[in-house]
Amino acid sequence: MSATKEEIVAFMALEFPQTKCVIESVGDNRSTLSHDIGINELRPGGTVSDQY
């Protein structure tokens, strides 16, 4: 049985309250998350890594 979006959102809020990740969708053994990039995530030169 897979977790629902609501269950994952609740888990993330409990275990990772500092996260900026937003659970966009959940289904069929996959999920889509988003994360707004702020000044604290920038690397030297004002770049953001695109590595997973």
N, C-alpha and C positions, 0 to 999 in steps of 0.2 A: 504494500500500500504506500503510495507516494504522499508526501506532505502537501498541504494546500498552500496557496500564496499567503493566506492569513496566518497559518502556523509558522511559516518561514519568517514572515515579518515579525511575529511575536518572539521567535527564537533570536533573531538578529538584535532586536531591541533589548532583550534580556542579557545576551552574552556579549554583544558588541555595541553598547550604547553610544560609543563615540563615532561609529561609522557614518559616512555620508552616503553610503550606497542605498539606492532605492530599488526595491524589487518591482520590476515592471510587469513580468508575467511568469507563470509557472505551468508546466505541462509536459507530458510524455518524456520524463527523465531529462528535462532541460529547464533552464530558466534564463530570463533576461534581466540584467541589472544595469542601472545607470549610476554614474558618479560624476557630479559636477566638479570640474577642476578649478581649484582656487590657487592663490598665490603660493600657498604652502606646498603644493605639489609640483611647482615648477623646478626644473633642473637648471644648472648654469646655462646661460644664454637664452633663458625664457622658453625652453622646450619641455615637452612632456613625452615620456617614454611610451611607445606604442607596443611594448612587449607584454605578453600575458604573464 
